[in-house]
């Protein structure tokens, strides 16, 4: 009833219903089709400008794991430490941070990776306020409970992750796209999500978007972060149109080395599996849409792509030449592993766990164990490469005592694993291992995470060796 005791006129009701129907028709952004692959264009490895004085003989990779704000703060602390670590450059002292070439980011770690790629030096004055020290999770919940958003959320084309992406734009990314990163002299950010249908990893680089014949340039960073952190059940998948098979995509050189029938050696298993995944993405007839969820499902450490790349280097002489491995002297991988294992107390009760807690643990345990195996596999690859090289050199010396090893490319590896498990004090280690996985942490916890990341990096023997080999010193 109106204040005059009359019902609203029929025309007004119709207008209101029409307006509500328009609100309810929200749809996701549709990624653009790519007519022809251009290998030298787009946001991809190999097309990015190097930072000033970046040493081409040193490849430094950061791998930021998943884990919500815990992961974002832990990885941010590592960036802070690299920023304050001095090394020698061709024109005097410089920061080790400027030597970073790539940053892989998964879930919570994707926010730090993308933010540094976008902000550069400004990150150190913006990130705390914009993301780390705010209740992002509470804000997302309030958005979901706001009646003004219910019609959008009810749409088949617009899920909770799209709502989250819009919020990430409001507070952090400001609508920036991957095209905006092209001219930035910052490390290449390689953010990973998971194709929920096949379990394949899918990265937000033009290399992977070539597989689905799509333009990455206009994709918002916020959508990439939303896809990489779309925890199944809690958040909806992020959907992209698949135009694969229609842009004259050509397989890279290493593919022929691992799949050709006359290959005398056992194909590198990881590289061969990646090839199969690539073929699947190109099947637009049976897969017109790709649904992406949390990258942690396929690669919680952001290491899988690095491992595949190393196996491709082993398997393909052409790929080694393409990547310029013969010019490399050092490969350093800093794994920022924010894995936590909160004490559930289940084993102290005769009653088994149930409900969502059990479902969450059932999903998390395989991810955690796979993460551990990835680190061990990286160390195994390092040991194998060193052994193969020494064997080759010794064989040459037996044939020719005057042989010099100077002509053999020598790559020194520095596998640097930064993890809470390395904390010697039991009570401090327990504190960090029990921090929750969420997008909200008290300010004090954020500061403690940053501090322990800096400390653990300084205490790492491979890290100290890297800094010394680059002519620098590790600050106390």
C-alpha positions as CSV (number, residue, x, y, z in Angstrom):
1,X,0.0,0.0,0.0
2,X,1.1,3.6,-0.7
3,X,0.7,6.4,1.9
4,X,-2.6,7.2,0.2
5,X,-3.8,3.7,0.8
6,X,-3.6,2.7,-2.9
7,X,-1.6,-0.2,-4.4
8,X,1.2,0.8,-6.8
9,X,-0.1,1.2,-10.4
10,X,0.3,-1.9,-12.7
11,X,2.7,0.0,-14.9
12,X,5.0,0.6,-12.0
13,X,5.0,-3.0,-11.0
14,X,5.8,-4.0,-14.6
15,X,8.6,-1.6,-14.7
16,X,10.1,-2.9,-11.5
17,X,9.9,-6.5,-12.7
18,X,11.5,-5.5,-16.0
19,X,14.3,-3.8,-14.1
20,X,14.9,-6.8,-11.9
21,X,15.0,-9.1,-14.9
22,X,17.7,-7.0,-16.4
23,X,19.7,-7.2,-13.2
24,X,19.3,-10.9,-13.3
25,X,20.9,-11.2,-16.7
26,X,24.5,-10.7,-15.6
27,X,27.0,-12.6,-17.6
28,X,30.7,-13.4,-17.4
29,X,33.2,-11.6,-19.5
30,X,33.8,-13.5,-22.8
31,X,37.5,-13.9,-23.8
32,X,38.4,-12.8,-27.3
33,X,39.1,-15.2,-30.2
34,X,42.6,-15.3,-31.6
35,X,42.7,-15.6,-35.4
36,X,46.3,-16.5,-35.8
37,X,49.1,-17.3,-33.3
38,X,51.9,-14.7,-33.2
39,X,54.8,-16.2,-31.3
40,X,56.5,-12.9,-30.6
41,X,53.3,-11.1,-29.4
42,X,51.4,-11.3,-26.2
43,X,52.2,-11.7,-22.5
44,X,54.5,-14.8,-22.7
45,X,57.9,-16.0,-21.6
46,X,60.5,-14.6,-24.0
47,X,58.7,-11.4,-25.0
48,X,59.1,-9.5,-21.8
49,X,61.6,-6.6,-21.4
50,X,64.5,-7.4,-19.0
51,X,65.0,-5.3,-15.9
52,X,68.1,-3.0,-16.0
53,X,71.4,-4.9,-15.5
54,X,69.6,-8.3,-15.3
55,X,72.3,-11.0,-15.7
56,X,71.4,-13.2,-18.7
57,X,73.6,-16.0,-17.3
58,X,71.5,-16.3,-14.1
59,X,67.9,-17.6,-14.2
60,X,66.1,-16.7,-10.9
61,X,62.6,-18.1,-10.4
62,X,60.3,-17.6,-7.5
63,X,57.5,-20.1,-6.8
64,X,54.7,-18.7,-4.6
65,X,52.4,-21.5,-3.2
66,X,48.7,-21.4,-2.3
67,X,47.4,-20.7,1.2
68,X,45.3,-17.5,1.2
69,X,46.6,-14.4,3.0
70,X,49.1,-16.7,4.8
71,X,50.7,-17.4,1.4
72,X,50.4,-13.8,0.2
73,X,52.2,-12.5,3.3
74,X,54.8,-15.2,3.4
75,X,55.8,-14.6,-0.3
76,X,55.7,-10.8,0.3
77,X,58.3,-11.2,3.0
78,X,60.6,-13.0,0.6
79,X,60.3,-10.1,-1.9
80,X,61.2,-7.7,0.9
81,X,64.3,-9.7,1.7
82,X,65.4,-9.9,-1.9
83,X,64.9,-6.2,-2.1
84,X,67.3,-5.5,0.8
85,X,70.0,-8.0,-0.4
86,X,72.8,-6.4,-2.4
87,X,74.8,-8.1,-5.1
88,X,77.3,-7.0,-7.7
89,X,76.2,-5.8,-11.1
90,X,78.1,-4.5,-14.2
91,X,77.5,-1.0,-13.0
92,X,78.0,-1.4,-9.2
93,X,75.8,-2.7,-6.4
94,X,72.3,-3.7,-7.2
95,X,69.5,-5.6,-5.5
96,X,68.9,-9.4,-5.8
97,X,65.2,-8.6,-6.4
98,X,66.2,-7.0,-9.7
99,X,67.6,-10.4,-10.8
100,X,64.3,-12.2,-10.6
101,X,63.1,-13.4,-14.0
102,X,59.8,-15.2,-13.4
103,X,57.4,-15.6,-10.5
104,X,54.9,-18.5,-10.5
105,X,51.9,-17.9,-8.4
106,X,49.1,-20.3,-7.2
107,X,46.0,-19.3,-5.3
108,X,47.0,-17.0,-2.5
109,X,50.5,-16.6,-3.9
110,X,49.0,-15.4,-7.2
111,X,47.9,-12.1,-5.6
112,X,51.5,-11.3,-4.6
113,X,52.9,-12.4,-8.0
114,X,50.4,-10.4,-10.1
115,X,50.6,-7.4,-7.8
116,X,54.4,-7.2,-8.0
117,X,54.2,-7.6,-11.8
118,X,51.8,-4.7,-11.9
119,X,53.1,-2.3,-9.2
120,X,56.8,-3.0,-9.3
121,X,58.5,-0.9,-6.6
122,X,55.2,0.7,-5.5
123,X,54.1,-2.7,-4.2
124,X,56.1,-2.1,-1.0
125,X,54.0,1.0,-0.1
126,X,50.6,-0.3,-1.4
127,X,50.2,-4.1,-0.8
128,X,49.7,-4.1,2.9
129,X,46.9,-1.5,2.9
130,X,45.2,-2.8,-0.3
131,X,45.3,-6.5,0.5
132,X,47.4,-8.1,3.3
133,X,45.9,-6.2,6.2
134,X,42.3,-6.0,5.3
135,X,39.5,-8.5,5.8
136,X,39.1,-9.5,2.2
137,X,37.2,-12.7,3.1
138,X,34.7,-10.8,5.2
139,X,34.2,-8.3,2.4
140,X,33.5,-11.1,-0.1
141,X,30.9,-12.6,2.3
142,X,29.2,-9.2,2.7
143,X,29.1,-8.9,-1.1
144,X,27.5,-12.3,-1.4
145,X,24.9,-11.5,1.2
146,X,24.0,-8.2,-0.3
147,X,20.6,-8.5,-1.9
148,X,21.7,-6.2,-4.8
149,X,24.1,-9.0,-5.9
150,X,21.6,-11.9,-5.6
151,X,20.3,-11.6,-9.1
152,X,23.8,-11.6,-10.5
153,X,24.7,-14.7,-8.4
154,X,21.6,-16.5,-9.6
155,X,22.7,-16.3,-13.2
156,X,24.2,-19.3,-14.8
157,X,26.8,-17.0,-16.4
158,X,27.9,-15.2,-13.3
159,X,29.2,-17.0,-10.2
160,X,30.8,-16.2,-6.9
161,X,34.2,-16.1,-8.4
162,X,33.1,-13.4,-10.9
163,X,31.8,-11.3,-7.9
164,X,35.2,-11.9,-6.2
165,X,37.1,-10.8,-9.3
166,X,35.2,-7.5,-9.4
167,X,36.1,-7.0,-5.7
168,X,39.8,-7.7,-6.4
169,X,39.7,-5.0,-9.1
170,X,38.1,-2.5,-6.6
171,X,40.7,-3.1,-3.9
172,X,43.9,-4.1,-5.7
173,X,44.1,-4.4,-9.5
174,X,42.0,-1.4,-10.7
175,X,40.9,-3.1,-13.9
176,X,44.4,-3.8,-15.1
177,X,44.8,-6.4,-17.9
178,X,47.7,-8.6,-19.1
179,X,48.2,-6.1,-21.9
180,X,49.1,-3.5,-19.2
181,X,51.9,-5.8,-18.0
182,X,53.5,-6.0,-21.4
183,X,55.6,-2.8,-21.0
184,X,56.3,-3.3,-17.3
185,X,60.0,-4.0,-16.6
186,X,59.1,-6.4,-13.8
187,X,59.4,-10.2,-13.6
188,X,56.9,-12.3,-15.7
189,X,54.1,-13.5,-13.5
190,X,52.9,-17.0,-14.4
191,X,49.6,-17.6,-12.6
192,X,48.2,-21.1,-12.6
193,X,44.6,-22.4,-12.4
194,X,43.3,-26.0,-12.8
195,X,41.1,-27.3,-15.6
196,X,38.5,-29.0,-13.4
197,X,37.5,-31.5,-16.2
198,X,40.9,-33.0,-16.7
199,X,42.9,-31.8,-13.7
200,X,45.4,-30.1,-16.1
201,X,47.2,-26.9,-15.0
202,X,46.4,-23.9,-17.1
203,X,48.5,-20.8,-16.9
204,X,47.6,-17.2,-17.7
205,X,50.3,-16.7,-20.4
206,X,49.7,-16.3,-24.1
207,X,51.5,-19.6,-24.6
208,X,48.5,-21.4,-22.9
209,X,45.9,-19.1,-24.4
210,X,47.3,-20.0,-27.8
211,X,46.1,-23.5,-27.1
212,X,42.5,-22.3,-26.9
213,X,43.1,-19.7,-29.7
214,X,42.2,-16.8,-27.4
215,X,43.6,-13.3,-26.7
216,X,45.1,-13.0,-23.2
217,X,45.7,-9.2,-23.5
218,X,42.2,-8.1,-22.4
219,X,41.8,-10.6,-19.6
220,X,41.8,-8.8,-16.3
221,X,44.4,-9.7,-13.7
222,X,41.6,-9.9,-11.2
223,X,39.9,-12.7,-13.1
224,X,43.2,-14.6,-13.3
225,X,43.6,-14.3,-9.5
226,X,40.0,-15.3,-9.0
227,X,40.5,-18.4,-11.1
228,X,43.7,-19.4,-9.4
229,X,42.1,-19.1,-6.0
230,X,38.6,-20.5,-6.8
231,X,38.4,-23.1,-4.1
232,X,36.0,-25.8,-5.2
233,X,32.6,-25.7,-3.4
234,X,33.4,-22.3,-1.7
235,X,33.8,-20.4,-5.0
236,X,32.5,-21.1,-8.5
237,X,34.7,-22.0,-11.4
238,X,35.8,-19.2,-13.8
239,X,34.8,-20.1,-17.4
240,X,36.5,-19.3,-20.6
241,X,35.4,-19.9,-24.2
242,X,37.5,-22.4,-26.0
243,X,38.3,-21.6,-29.7
244,X,41.1,-24.2,-29.9
245,X,42.1,-25.6,-33.3
246,X,41.2,-22.5,-35.3
247,X,44.3,-20.3,-35.2
248,X,47.0,-22.3,-37.0
249,X,48.7,-23.3,-33.7
250,X,52.1,-25.0,-34.2
251,X,53.5,-27.3,-31.6
252,X,56.9,-26.2,-30.1
253,X,60.1,-27.9,-31.0
254,X,60.4,-30.0,-27.9
255,X,57.1,-31.8,-28.6
256,X,58.6,-33.6,-31.6
257,X,61.5,-34.8,-29.4
258,X,59.3,-36.5,-26.8
259,X,56.6,-38.0,-29.1
260,X,58.4,-39.0,-32.3
261,X,58.2,-42.8,-32.8
262,X,61.9,-43.3,-33.5
263,X,63.0,-41.7,-30.2
264,X,65.6,-44.1,-28.8
265,X,65.3,-42.8,-25.3
266,X,62.3,-43.1,-22.9
267,X,60.3,-39.9,-23.4
268,X,60.3,-37.6,-20.4
269,X,57.1,-38.6,-18.7
270,X,56.1,-35.2,-17.4
271,X,56.7,-33.6,-20.8
272,X,54.7,-36.3,-22.5
273,X,51.8,-35.8,-20.2
274,X,52.0,-32.0,-20.8
275,X,51.8,-32.7,-24.6
276,X,48.5,-34.7,-24.0
277,X,47.1,-31.9,-22.0
278,X,47.9,-29.4,-24.7
279,X,46.1,-31.6,-27.3
280,X,43.0,-31.7,-25.1
281,X,42.8,-27.9,-24.8
282,X,42.8,-27.7,-28.6
283,X,39.6,-29.8,-28.9
284,X,37.0,-27.1,-29.3
285,X,34.4,-29.4,-30.7
286,X,34.1,-31.5,-27.6
287,X,35.3,-28.8,-25.2
288,X,33.8,-25.5,-26.2
289,X,34.3,-24.2,-22.6
290,X,37.1,-24.4,-20.1
291,X,36.1,-24.3,-16.4
292,X,39.0,-23.2,-14.1
293,X,39.3,-23.7,-10.4
294,X,42.0,-23.2,-7.7
295,X,45.5,-23.8,-9.1
296,X,46.4,-25.7,-5.9
297,X,44.4,-28.7,-7.2
298,X,46.9,-29.4,-9.9
299,X,50.0,-27.6,-8.6
300,X,50.0,-26.1,-5.1
301,X,53.7,-24.9,-5.3
302,X,53.7,-23.5,-8.8
303,X,56.6,-26.0,-9.5
304,X,55.0,-28.3,-12.0
305,X,55.6,-26.0,-15.0
306,X,59.3,-25.6,-13.9
307,X,59.7,-29.4,-13.6
308,X,58.2,-29.9,-17.0
309,X,60.5,-27.3,-18.5
310,X,63.6,-29.0,-17.0
311,X,62.4,-32.3,-18.5
312,X,61.8,-30.7,-21.8
313,X,65.4,-29.3,-21.7
314,X,66.7,-32.8,-21.0
315,X,64.6,-34.4,-23.8
316,X,65.1,-32.0,-26.6
317,X,68.4,-30.6,-28.0
318,X,66.3,-28.2,-30.1
319,X,64.6,-26.9,-27.0
320,X,67.9,-26.5,-25.2
321,X,69.1,-24.3,-28.0
322,X,65.9,-22.4,-28.2
323,X,66.1,-21.6,-24.4
324,X,69.8,-20.6,-24.6
325,X,70.7,-23.1,-21.9
326,X,74.3,-23.1,-23.2
327,X,74.6,-19.5,-22.0
328,X,73.3,-20.1,-18.5
329,X,75.6,-20.4,-15.5
330,X,73.1,-20.5,-12.7
331,X,69.5,-21.6,-12.2
332,X,68.0,-20.7,-8.8
333,X,64.5,-21.6,-7.7
334,X,63.1,-20.1,-4.5
335,X,60.1,-22.2,-3.4
336,X,58.0,-20.2,-1.0
337,X,56.0,-23.0,0.6
338,X,53.3,-21.8,3.0
339,X,52.0,-25.3,3.7
340,X,50.3,-25.5,7.1
341,X,49.0,-28.5,8.9
342,X,46.6,-27.4,11.7
343,X,46.2,-29.8,14.6
344,X,42.7,-31.4,14.2
345,X,42.8,-33.5,17.3
346,X,41.1,-36.3,15.4
347,X,43.5,-39.0,16.5
348,X,42.8,-38.3,20.1
349,X,39.1,-39.3,19.8
350,X,37.5,-42.6,19.0
351,X,34.9,-40.9,16.9
352,X,36.0,-40.4,13.2
353,X,35.7,-36.9,11.7
354,X,32.8,-36.1,9.4
355,X,31.2,-33.4,7.3
356,X,33.0,-30.5,5.6
357,X,36.1,-30.9,7.8
358,X,36.7,-34.4,6.5
359,X,36.0,-33.3,2.9
360,X,38.5,-30.5,3.2
361,X,41.2,-32.7,4.7
362,X,40.6,-35.4,2.1
363,X,41.3,-32.8,-0.6
364,X,44.3,-31.3,1.2
365,X,46.3,-34.4,2.1
366,X,47.0,-35.5,-1.5
367,X,47.9,-31.9,-2.4
368,X,50.3,-31.6,0.5
369,X,52.0,-34.9,-0.3
370,X,52.3,-34.1,-4.0
371,X,53.9,-30.8,-3.0
372,X,56.5,-32.6,-1.0
373,X,57.2,-35.0,-3.9
374,X,57.6,-32.0,-6.3
375,X,60.4,-30.5,-4.1
376,X,62.2,-33.9,-3.9
377,X,61.9,-34.3,-7.6
378,X,63.4,-30.9,-8.3
379,X,66.4,-32.0,-6.1
380,X,66.6,-35.3,-7.9
381,X,66.8,-33.4,-11.3
382,X,69.5,-31.2,-9.9
383,X,71.5,-34.2,-8.8
384,X,71.0,-36.0,-12.1
385,X,72.1,-33.0,-14.2
386,X,75.3,-32.7,-12.1
387,X,76.0,-36.4,-12.4
388,X,75.5,-36.5,-16.2
389,X,77.8,-33.5,-16.6
390,X,80.5,-35.0,-14.5
391,X,80.2,-38.4,-16.3
392,X,80.5,-36.6,-19.6
393,X,83.6,-34.7,-18.5
394,X,85.3,-37.7,-17.0
395,X,84.7,-39.7,-20.2
396,X,86.2,-37.0,-22.3
397,X,89.3,-36.9,-20.0
398,X,89.8,-40.6,-20.4
399,X,89.9,-40.2,-24.2
400,X,92.0,-37.1,-24.1
401,X,94.0,-36.2,-21.0
402,X,94.4,-32.7,-22.3
403,X,90.6,-32.2,-22.4
404,X,89.4,-29.0,-20.8
405,X,85.9,-28.7,-19.3
406,X,85.6,-25.1,-20.3
407,X,83.6,-26.1,-23.4
408,X,81.0,-27.9,-21.5
409,X,78.1,-25.7,-20.3
410,X,78.0,-25.8,-16.6
411,X,74.8,-24.9,-14.9
412,X,74.9,-24.4,-11.1
413,X,71.6,-25.2,-9.4
414,X,70.3,-23.5,-6.2
415,X,67.1,-25.2,-5.0
416,X,65.9,-23.0,-2.1
417,X,63.0,-24.3,-0.1
418,X,61.4,-21.8,2.3
419,X,58.9,-23.6,4.5
420,X,57.6,-23.4,8.1
421,X,59.0,-26.9,8.7
422,X,62.5,-25.4,8.7
423,X,61.7,-23.3,11.8
424,X,63.9,-24.9,14.6
425,X,61.8,-23.7,17.5
426,X,58.9,-26.2,18.1
427,X,56.4,-23.7,19.5
428,X,57.1,-21.1,16.8
429,X,56.8,-23.8,14.1
430,X,53.5,-24.9,15.6
431,X,52.2,-21.4,15.6
432,X,52.7,-20.9,11.8
433,X,51.6,-24.5,10.9
434,X,48.3,-23.8,12.6
435,X,47.5,-20.5,10.8
436,X,44.3,-20.9,8.8
437,X,43.9,-20.7,5.0
438,X,41.7,-17.7,4.5
439,X,41.7,-14.2,3.0
440,X,41.8,-12.6,6.4
441,X,44.5,-12.6,9.0
442,X,45.2,-10.3,12.0
443,X,47.7,-7.6,11.3
444,X,50.1,-9.2,13.8
445,X,50.1,-12.5,12.0
446,X,50.8,-10.8,8.7
447,X,53.9,-9.1,10.2
448,X,55.1,-12.3,11.8
449,X,54.8,-14.1,8.5
450,X,56.8,-11.5,6.7
451,X,59.5,-11.6,9.4
452,X,59.9,-15.3,9.4
453,X,60.0,-15.4,5.6
454,X,63.0,-13.0,5.7
455,X,64.7,-14.9,8.4
456,X,64.3,-18.4,6.8
457,X,65.6,-17.1,3.5
458,X,68.7,-15.6,5.2
459,X,69.3,-18.9,7.0
460,X,69.0,-21.1,3.8
461,X,72.5,-22.5,2.8
462,X,71.7,-22.6,-0.9
463,X,70.4,-19.0,-0.7
464,X,73.6,-17.8,1.0
465,X,75.7,-19.6,-1.6
466,X,73.7,-17.9,-4.4
467,X,74.2,-14.5,-2.9
468,X,77.9,-15.1,-2.4
469,X,78.4,-16.4,-6.0
470,X,76.8,-13.2,-7.2
471,X,79.3,-11.1,-5.3
472,X,76.9,-10.1,-2.6
473,X,76.4,-10.6,1.1
474,X,73.5,-11.8,3.3
475,X,72.4,-9.1,5.8
476,X,72.0,-10.0,9.4
